[in-house]
Amino acid sequence: MALFTFLGSATTVLAFVVFVGIVFWAYSSRRREAFDEAANAPFALPDDVYDGSAPSGHKMNGNRAERRS
């Protein structure tokens, strides 16, 4: 029974050490540039121009376009 208690405690301590290591890695100054670039990546995509009209053969219903037969 003492072996299971020791293994449980060791696993908890190991998981905490790994967690602290990940936090230090994420907030390290060496990673800041990569994370800033990743955070701004969605804004670097070209904007789609939407003029408010439905595609040919579609009727607008609120914010959704429905296909007409």
N, C-alpha and C positions, 0 to 999 in steps of 0.2 A: 504494500500500500504506500510505503514511503517513496518508492520509485516513481509511482504515478504522480504524487504530489510534487516531487522534484522536477519531473518532466513538464508538468503543467506550469510550474513557476518559471522554469527555464524558457519555455515557449513564450510565455507572456513577456519576459524580459527581452528576449530576442525580437519579438514583434515590435516592442516599444523602441528598441534601438534602431530597427529598420525604419520605423516611422519617423523618428528624429532625423535620421540620415536623409530621408527623402525630403523632409522640410528644409533642411540645410541646403541640399542640392537645388531645390526649387527657388530658394531665395538668394542663392549665391550670385555675386556680381558677374561672374563669367557667363551665366545663363540669361541675364537680363536682356541682352540684345536679341537672342533667339526667341524669347518669350514675347518681347515687344513686337517683333516681326510677325509672329504667329497670331498675336492678338489683333493686329491691323490687317491681316490677310483678307478677311471678307470685304473690307472697304476698298481694297485695291482692284476688285473686279469691276468691269464696266457696268454702268447702270443701264437697265432696260428702259427704253422709252415707251411709255404707255400713254396713248392719246385718248383713252376712254372709250374707244369704239370696240364693238365686238367683232371677232373674226367673221369672214364671209360664211353665211349659212348658220350663224348662231344668233340667238336672241339673249339679251342681258336680263337676268332676273336677280336683282339686288347686286351682289358682288360676283355672282357666278354666271357664266355663259352657258346657255342650254342650247343643244343642237335641235334645229328645226328639221322636220322630215320633208 
